[in-house]
Amino acid sequence: MATIDFVTLEVADLTAAERFYATAFDVGPRLRLRESAAPTAGFRGFTISLLVTQPAGVDTLVRSAVDAGATALKPAASSLWGYGGVVQAPDGTVWTVASSSKKDTGPARREIDDVVLQLGVADVEASKRFYADHGLTPTKSFGRRYAEFDTGPVKLTLNKRAALAKVSAVPSDGSGAHRLAIGGDLGPLTDPDGFEWERASA
C-alpha cells in the first residue's frame, strides 16, 4: 500500500511558521516546513483536516490556532456529520479541525487522531484514475464528487475544488503555486492538478 508519510508546507517566513505550528497544533513528523518565495494567490487547492475525538478537542485546537495568529474562517459548530471549525494559518494554509462526535465524553485533549490531506481537483474521476494507476485503491468513493484513500500516517481525499473551497468558507479562485509537497512512496511525480509528490526520504 502506498503511503503519505508527511506533507511539506512551503512558507514565506519559516521562523514565523515554525513558531505558529509549535503553538497552534503539533502534528509531529506528519508536517514539515520549508521556505519558499513561489508566487501564490487565493485558494491553493487543498486543505488539511485534523480529526479529534470530541468537540472539546476541536474547541481547544481552534482556540490555540486563533490565539497563535490564525484567522477563523468558520467558527466551530455542530453539523449533520459532527462538530468542526475552519481556520487559516498565517502562512495561508487552510485547516479544518473536526470530530465525528457531537458530544463530549471526557476532558478536553489536544491529541490528534488523524491527519487528512484534502485535495481540491478539477475532475475527481480523472484524478482517481491517475492515483489508481499509481497503486492507490479508494476506500470510499462517491462518483464524481469524492474519493478517499487510506495512505497511512496522512490520509488522502479527492474533492471537487469548488466544493472544498465552499465548505472551507473561502473563494475557489486562486493562482500560482500550491505551496505543498506530498512526501510518500509514489514520488517523484506530479498529479493532474499540479500537486507534487516527493520521495519520503527527500
ChimeraX attribute file (.defattr): number of C-alpha atoms within 10 A of each C-alpha:
attribute: neighborCount
match mode: 1-to-1
recipient: residues
	/A:1	9
	/A:2	15
	/A:3	19
	/A:4	25
	/A:5	20
	/A:6	24
	/A:7	23
	/A:8	17
	/A:9	22
	/A:10	23
	/A:11	22
	/A:12	18
	/A:13	15
	/A:14	16
	/A:15	12
	/A:16	12
	/A:17	20
	/A:18	14
	/A:19	11
	/A:20	22
	/A:21	19
	/A:22	13
	/A:23	15
	/A:24	21
	/A:25	18
	/A:26	15
	/A:27	17
	/A:28	11
	/A:29	10
	/A:30	15
	/A:31	17
	/A:32	17
	/A:33	18
	/A:34	16
	/A:35	14
	/A:36	14
	/A:37	11
	/A:38	12
	/A:39	11
	/A:40	14
	/A:41	12
	/A:42	14
	/A:43	23
	/A:44	23
	/A:45	29
	/A:46	25
	/A:47	20
	/A:48	21
	/A:49	21
	/A:50	21
	/A:51	20
	/A:52	24
	/A:53	23
	/A:54	23
	/A:55	26
	/A:56	21
	/A:57	24
	/A:58	29
	/A:59	22
	/A:60	16
	/A:61	25
	/A:62	27
	/A:63	17
	/A:64	18
	/A:65	24
	/A:66	17
	/A:67	13
	/A:68	18
	/A:69	16
	/A:70	23
	/A:71	17
	/A:72	19
	/A:73	16
	/A:74	16
	/A:75	12
	/A:76	20
	/A:77	15
	/A:78	17
	/A:79	10
	/A:80	7
	/A:81	11
	/A:82	15
	/A:83	22
	/A:84	28
	/A:85	24
	/A:86	26
	/A:87	25
	/A:88	21
	/A:89	20
	/A:90	20
	/A:91	17
	/A:92	20
	/A:93	21
	/A:94	25
	/A:95	25
	/A:96	24
	/A:97	24
	/A:98	29
	/A:99	22
	/A:100	17
	/A:101	16
	/A:102	19
	/A:103	14
	/A:104	12
	/A:105	11
	/A:106	10
	/A:107	8
	/A:108	16
	/A:109	16
	/A:110	17
	/A:111	16
	/A:112	19
	/A:113	11
	/A:114	15
	/A:115	23
	/A:116	23
	/A:117	22
	/A:118	23
	/A:119	23
	/A:120	24
	/A:121	26
	/A:122	16
	/A:123	17
	/A:124	23
	/A:125	19
	/A:126	14
	/A:127	20
	/A:128	24
	/A:129	14
	/A:130	14
	/A:131	16
	/A:132	13
	/A:133	10
	/A:134	13
	/A:135	12
	/A:136	19
	/A:137	18
	/A:138	19
	/A:139	11
	/A:140	12
	/A:141	16
	/A:142	11
	/A:143	10
	/A:144	15
	/A:145	15
	/A:146	21
	/A:147	22
	/A:148	21
	/A:149	22
	/A:150	19
	/A:151	21
	/A:152	17
	/A:153	16
	/A:154	23
	/A:155	20
	/A:156	21
	/A:157	23
	/A:158	26
	/A:159	26
	/A:160	21
	/A:161	22
	/A:162	18
	/A:163	15
	/A:164	21
	/A:165	21
	/A:166	12
	/A:167	12
	/A:168	22
	/A:169	15
	/A:170	16
	/A:171	12
	/A:172	17
	/A:173	13
	/A:174	13
	/A:175	12
	/A:176	12
	/A:177	17
	/A:178	23
	/A:179	25
	/A:180	21
	/A:181	20
	/A:182	26
	/A:183	25
	/A:184	23
	/A:185	16
	/A:186	19
	/A:187	17
	/A:188	14
	/A:189	14
	/A:190	14
	/A:191	12
	/A:192	14
	/A:193	15
	/A:194	12
	/A:195	18
	/A:196	17
	/A:197	21
	/A:198	20
	/A:199	16
	/A:200	17
	/A:201	8
	/A:202	8
